[in-house]
Amino acid sequence: IGSAITSALGNIITDSAAGATAYSSGHKTFNGALNVIPAESSLIRSCADSLGNCQIKQVANMFEGCRARGMATGIVVTTVLPHATPAAWSAHASYRGYYDFIAQQQLE
């Protein structure tokens, strides 16, 4: 039996982007973000309130780790692919609403 704490950085209530990032990368992030964290810990509050206008750095997700080891990856969804939960496994974005930016990464 295991457990995971998926609350967002700076907020006990999380959205699906931050929650999925916790599962896919092992890192907590601020609500609305996908596989990015604040560039410095002092930026947590400003990033949480910024809707994507924040200094960030990317964190690797499980798909990237698998590909680095020569493994094939894929994703099957019942929603639009760039939405937050599937995007957390296949993209990086400071704001979950950047659908075109996320989709472009998913095509690469």
C-alpha positions, 0 to 999 in steps of 0.5 A: 500500500502506498500513498501520494500527496498531490496538493498544489504548491501554496494551496491545499486545494489542487486542480487536475494540472497540479495533481497530474503533475504530482503523479507524472513527475513526482513534483508538486507544482502550482495550480494550472501548471504542467511539469514546471516548478517555480525557478526559486522557492521564493516565487511559489506564491507569485507563481500560484497567482500568476496564470502562467506569468512566472519564472519556471523550470521544467521537471521531467515526467515519467514518459520522458524517463521511459523514452530516455531508457529506450522504451515506447510510450503512448497515451489513450484519452477520453478527452481532448489530448491537450487537457490537463490530465493527459498533458501532464504525461506529455508536455510542459507549460506554465498554464494549462490553458495554452492548448496550442503550445501543449499540443505542439509538444505532444506531436513531437 
